[in-house]
């Protein structure tokens, strides 16, 4: 029974992928997104660091920070 539940969980979770969180500098004006809140690219951020989804950051036209790739 527990293997059936585990299998069912794995199947259902594949339909709802976990959304990746990223960090950006401030609510507006950011050009890059960062996977780590401690990224060197965020060290010069003079605004608050905002956590958002990768999908939303890409929809805003943001690209991955050069320190992250």
N, C-alpha and C positions, 0 to 999 in steps of 0.2 A: 504493500500500500504506500509506504513512504517513497519508494522509487517512482511510483506513478505520480504522486504529488510533485516530486522534484522534476520529473520530465514535463509535467503540465506547466509548472512554473517557468521552466526554461523556454518552452514554446511560447507562452504568453508574453514573457519579457522580451522576446525577440521582436514582437509587434510594437512594443513601446520602448524604443531605445532610450537609454539614459542620456540626458542632454548634457553636453560638456559645458562647464562654466569657464569663463575667461574674465580677465580684469582689464578695465580701461581707465584712463586718467580723466576724471571729471565726467559729468553727465553730458556735456556737449564739447565739440571741438577736438575730440580724440582722432588720431589717424591710424593708430595701431592697437592691437589687442595682445594680451599677454596670458599665457597659461598659468604662470606663477605670480602670486601677489608680490613676491620678493624679487621679481625680475629686475635686472639692472636698468632696463628701459624705463621703468617706472620711478627710478630714483630721483629724477628731476621734475616729477609731477608736483605742481604747486596747488593742485585741487585734491579733493578726496578721490580715492580709488574706488571705482564702482564695479561690482560683480554683476555680470550679465551672461546670457547664453551665447555660445559660439555662433549659433544661427542668427541671433539678433545683431551681433557685432558685424558679421559678414553682410547682413542686409543693410547695414549703415555704411557699407563700403570700406570698412576697416580691414587692414591687412595684418598679418602676423609680424610681430616685432622681430627685428634682425638678430637680437640676442637670443631669441627662442629657437631659431631653426638650425 
